[in-house]
Amino acid sequence: MNDINALWRQRFKENAKEIRRYGRYILNDHLKYILIFFILIGAYYYQQFLEGLPENFNGAPFIAIVVAFFLTRGTVYTFFKHGDLVFLLPMEKRLSSYIRNSFWLTYMIQFYVLLIVVGVLAPLYLAMGNNTFKNVLFILLILTIVKGLNLFMTWAISRYPEKGIHVYSVVFRYILNALISYFLFVDAHPLFWIATFFILLILTAYFYNDTKKRPFYWEGLISLEEKRMMLFYRLANSFTDIPNVGDEPKRRRYLDVLVQFIPYKQNETYHHLYARTFLRAGGYLGLVIRLTFVGAFCLYFLPFTLGNIVTVLLFVYMTAIQLMPLWKHHHYKIWINLYPISEKVKEATFLRFFFIILAGQAFALSVLLGVFHTPLAGILAFISSLIVFYLFTYQYVRAKMRKKRAFFKSNVLLTVF
């Protein structure tokens, strides 16, 4: 038993060390300033929104939808690795303390997230009727128990290899979580949320009894751990080099029309490579789409022109920072060095492609800004973005590329000699 607990502590320390190692690059000064800006802007407009609410406003459906999402999501952090299929598989029945430690760690982290979400939504709830802070504490207590049941059921269902059961579980749990949250936030009769809570409790007990004698679905648990860490590595890779970040390219034939405009010439080789990598791998395309949609959402609610222009610049900047790793996406593939193309052409191609993506996103956000508010604001935002990110691309990004290239070459020489 002591060996199992020692193994868990070792895995936990290794995971925490890895997160601290790369987390300090993520929470750098650039991101801190952006987060502080959005928190201040968000808090200001949140207060303005609350002051303008009508007396009969009912925000419970919105609160229930948001809270239910955070109640439903989340899996137990097992820290399992590929080698465990060989070394821990024979010890599966002795891993109860290991899983218990993982469960409580995950529960603490998820509770902290839930606490933040409820804290953010609490002012909206308090603005509805005669609700008090005591009501918030009571609701938080019930939601904390509901979160524990969700996490426990998620662990029980993780023993099923069938993917359909996992999907049905998420959908059904989300519906139950939304109903419980809604009944609590509208101050409905306690029988409503208690009855829904007991349905969730009965389902949890059923799946626990049905799966307690089943073996672990090791492949699924290991895959979940790899995906969890890969999300973190991809985020950290936007700020520093992580050579062992894996990737699963997706074909996406429907996007082939976008690369048909690139001529088939020797000097355009890297243009083809970067364009296809952007569309098929690394989550780059999804990143740009997500940030564009979130930026459009913020632009819709921000009323003043200067704030809108700054918002456009900030969202394009966030895209730029996270898109920079595209340059070194194939850095550790030796066969690319066989291309008979100079480093100057490679550098110029990437900078041009990089700037086109940023200009395209700035154009989309500026057009939406012109539609939501005034055309003049959209024009000013687009011109400002072109100037700022042209300088950013051909000054800052170029300097970073040359510095990284010199560092990489020096490491190669040291390895050879």
TAJO-V582582 format. One record per pair of residues at least 4 apart in sequence whose ideal C-beta (glycine too) atoms are under 7 Angstrom apart, sorted by the first residue. I is the first residue (numbers start at 1). GAP is how many residues later the second one is. D is the distance in whole Angstrom. If there is no record, write none. Layout:
I:GAP:D, I:GAP:D
This chain:
1:4:7, 1:96:6, 2:4:6, 3:4:6, 4:4:7, 4:90:6, 4:91:6, 4:93:5, 4:94:5, 5:4:6, 5:92:6, 6:4:6, 7:4:6, 7:91:7, 8:4:6, 8:90:5, 8:93:5, 8:94:7, 9:4:6, 10:4:6, 11:4:6, 11:68:4, 12:4:6, 12:67:7, 13:4:6, 14:4:6, 15:4:6, 15:64:6, 16:4:6, 17:4:6, 18:4:7, 19:4:5, 19:213:7, 20:4:7, 22:4:7, 22:214:4, 22:218:7, 22:220:7, 23:4:6, 25:211:6, 25:214:4, 25:215:4, 26:5:7, 26:209:6, 26:210:6, 26:213:6, 27:4:6, 27:5:6, 28:4:7, 28:211:6, 29:4:6, 30:4:7, 30:291:7, 31:4:6, 32:4:6, 33:4:6, 34:4:6, 34:280:6, 34:284:7, 35:4:6, 36:4:6, 37:4:6, 37:277:7, 38:4:6, 39:4:6, 40:4:6, 41:4:6, 41:266:7, 42:4:6, 43:4:6, 44:4:7, 45:4:6, 45:256:6, 46:4:6, 47:4:6, 48:4:6, 50:73:6, 50:74:7, 50:77:5, 53:4:4, 53:74:5, 57:71:6, 58:70:7, 59:4:6, 59:65:5, 59:69:6, 60:4:6, 60:122:6, 60:125:4, 60:126:4, 61:4:6, 61:121:7, 62:4:7, 63:4:6, 63:58:5, 63:61:6, 63:62:6, 63:118:7, 63:122:5, 64:4:6, 64:114:5, 64:117:4, 64:118:4, 64:121:6, 65:4:7, 65:113:6, 66:51:7, 66:55:7, 67:4:6, 67:50:6, 67:54:7, 67:76:7, 67:114:5, 68:4:6, 68:106:5, 68:109:4, 68:110:4, 68:113:5, 69:4:6, 70:43:6, 70:44:6, 70:47:5, 71:72:7, 71:75:6, 71:76:5, 71:79:6, 71:106:4, 72:78:6, 72:98:6, 72:101:5, 72:102:5, 72:105:5, 74:32:7, 74:36:5, 74:77:6, 74:80:7, 75:79:6, 75:83:7, 75:149:6, 76:26:5, 76:27:5, 76:30:5, 76:75:7, 76:78:7, 76:79:5, 77:25:6, 77:28:6, 77:29:5, 78:24:5, 78:143:5, 78:147:6, 79:23:7, 79:146:6, 80:4:5, 80:141:5, 80:142:5, 80:145:5, 81:141:7, 82:140:6, 83:4:6, 84:4:4, 84:134:7, 84:138:7, 85:4:6, 85:133:5, 88:4:7, 88:7:7, 89:129:7, 91:4:6, 92:123:6, 92:124:6, 95:4:6, 96:4:6, 97:4:6, 98:4:7, 99:4:6, 100:4:7, 101:4:6, 102:4:6, 103:4:6, 103:48:7, 103:52:7, 104:4:6, 105:4:7, 106:4:6, 106:45:6, 107:4:6, 107:41:6, 107:44:6, 108:4:7, 109:4:7, 110:4:6, 110:37:6, 110:41:6, 111:4:6, 111:33:6, 111:36:7, 112:4:7, 113:4:7, 114:4:6, 114:29:6, 114:30:7, 114:33:6, 115:4:6, 116:4:6, 117:4:6, 118:4:6, 118:22:5, 118:25:7, 121:4:6, 122:4:6, 122:14:5, 123:4:6, 125:6:6, 125:11:7, 125:60:6, 126:5:5, 131:4:5, 133:4:7, 134:4:6, 135:4:6, 136:4:6, 137:4:7, 138:4:7, 139:4:6, 139:45:5, 139:46:7, 140:4:6, 142:4:6, 142:42:6, 143:4:6, 144:4:7, 145:4:7, 146:4:6, 146:31:6, 146:34:6, 146:51:7, 146:54:7, 147:4:6, 148:4:6, 149:4:6, 149:51:6, 149:52:6, 149:55:5, 150:4:6, 150:23:6, 150:27:7, 151:4:7, 152:4:7, 152:52:6, 153:4:6, 153:16:7, 153:20:7, 153:50:7, 153:51:5, 153:54:6, 154:4:6, 156:51:4, 156:52:5, 156:55:5, 157:8:6, 157:9:6, 157:12:5, 157:50:6, 158:59:6, 158:62:6, 158:63:6, 159:52:4, 159:55:4, 159:57:6, 159:58:5, 160:5:5, 160:6:7, 160:57:7, 161:56:5, 161:59:7, 163:4:6, 164:4:6, 165:4:6, 166:4:7, 167:4:6, 168:4:6, 169:4:6, 170:4:6, 171:4:7, 172:4:7, 173:4:6, 174:4:6, 175:4:6, 176:4:6, 176:20:6, 176:23:6, 176:24:5, 177:4:6, 178:4:6, 179:4:6, 179:17:5, 180:4:6, 180:13:5, 180:16:5, 180:17:6, 181:4:6, 182:4:6, 183:5:4, 183:9:4, 183:10:4, 183:13:7, 184:9:5, 188:4:5, 188:5:7, 190:4:5, 191:4:6, 192:4:7, 193:4:6, 194:4:6, 195:4:7, 196:4:7, 197:4:6, 198:4:6, 199:4:6, 200:4:6, 201:4:6, 202:4:6, 203:4:6, 204:4:6, 205:4:6, 206:4:6, 207:4:6, 208:4:6, 216:5:6, 217:4:6, 218:4:6, 219:4:6, 220:4:6, 221:4:7, 222:4:6, 223:4:6, 224:4:6, 225:4:6, 226:4:6, 227:4:7, 229:4:6, 230:4:6, 230:16:6, 231:4:7, 232:4:6, 233:4:6, 233:9:5, 233:12:5, 234:11:6, 234:49:6, 236:4:6, 236:6:6, 237:5:5, 237:8:5, 237:88:5, 238:83:6, 238:84:4, 238:86:7, 238:87:6, 241:87:7, 243:89:5, 247:34:5, 247:35:6, 249:31:5, 249:32:4, 250:30:5, 251:29:7, 252:27:6, 252:28:6, 255:24:5, 256:4:7, 258:21:7, 259:13:7, 259:16:5, 259:17:6, 262:6:6, 262:9:5, 262:10:6, 262:13:6, 263:5:6, 266:75:7, 267:78:6, 268:4:6, 269:4:6, 269:70:6, 269:72:6, 270:4:6, 270:71:7, 270:76:5, 270:79:4, 270:80:7, 271:4:6, 271:78:5, 271:82:6, 272:4:6, 273:4:6, 273:57:7, 274:4:6, 274:52:6, 274:75:7, 274:76:6, 274:79:5, 275:4:6, 275:78:7, 276:4:6, 277:4:5, 277:5:7, 277:49:6, 277:52:5, 278:6:5, 278:7:6, 278:48:6, 279:6:6, 282:44:7, 282:47:6, 283:4:6, 284:4:7, 284:39:6, 284:42:6, 285:4:6, 286:4:6, 287:4:6, 287:32:7, 287:35:6, 288:4:6, 288:31:6, 288:69:7, 288:73:6, 289:4:6, 290:4:6, 291:4:6, 291:24:5, 291:27:6, 291:28:5, 292:4:6, 292:69:6, 292:72:6, 292:73:7, 293:4:7, 294:4:7, 295:4:6, 295:16:7, 295:17:7, 295:20:4, 295:70:5, 296:4:7, 296:69:7, 296:72:5, 298:4:6, 298:13:5, 299:9:6, 299:12:6, 299:66:7, 299:69:6, 299:70:5, 299:73:6, 300:72:5, 302:5:5, 302:6:5, 302:9:6, 305:4:6, 305:72:5, 306:4:6, 307:4:6, 308:4:7, 308:61:5, 308:65:6, 308:69:6, 308:73:7, 309:4:7, 309:68:7, 309:71:6, 309:72:5, 309:75:6, 310:4:6, 311:4:6, 312:4:6, 312:50:6, 312:53:5, 312:54:6, 312:57:6, 312:69:4, 312:73:6, 313:4:6, 313:71:6, 313:72:6, 313:75:6, 314:4:6, 315:4:7, 315:50:6, 316:4:6, 316:42:6, 316:45:6, 316:46:5, 316:69:6, 316:73:6, 317:4:6, 318:4:6, 319:4:6, 319:39:7, 319:42:6, 320:4:7, 320:38:6, 320:69:7, 320:72:6, 323:31:7, 323:34:6, 324:73:6, 325:4:6, 327:23:5, 327:74:6, 328:76:7, 330:6:5, 331:77:7, 341:4:5, 341:5:6, 343:4:6, 344:4:6, 345:4:6, 346:4:7, 347:4:6, 347:51:7, 347:54:6, 348:4:6, 349:4:6, 350:4:6, 351:4:6, 351:42:6, 351:43:6, 351:46:6, 351:47:6, 352:4:6, 353:4:7, 354:4:7, 354:39:6, 354:43:6, 355:4:6, 355:34:7, 355:35:6, 355:38:4, 356:4:6, 357:4:7, 358:4:6, 358:31:5, 359:4:6, 359:27:6, 360:4:7, 361:4:6, 362:4:6, 362:20:6, 362:23:4, 362:24:7, 362:27:7, 363:4:6, 363:19:6, 364:4:7, 365:4:6, 365:16:7, 366:4:6, 366:12:4, 366:15:4, 366:16:4, 366:19:7, 367:4:6, 367:11:6, 368:4:6, 369:4:6, 369:8:5, 369:9:4, 369:12:5, 370:4:7, 370:5:4, 370:7:7, 370:8:3, 373:4:5, 375:4:6, 376:4:6, 377:4:6, 378:4:6, 379:4:6, 380:4:6, 381:4:6, 382:4:6, 383:4:7, 384:4:6, 385:4:6, 386:4:6, 387:4:7, 388:4:6, 389:4:6, 390:4:6, 391:4:5, 392:4:5, 392:5:7, 393:4:5, 394:4:6, 395:4:7, 396:4:6, 397:4:6, 398:4:6, 399:4:6, 400:4:6, 401:4:6, 402:4:6, 403:4:6, 404:4:6, 405:4:6, 406:4:6, 407:4:7, 408:4:6, 409:4:7, 410:4:6, 411:4:6, 412:4:6, 413:4:6
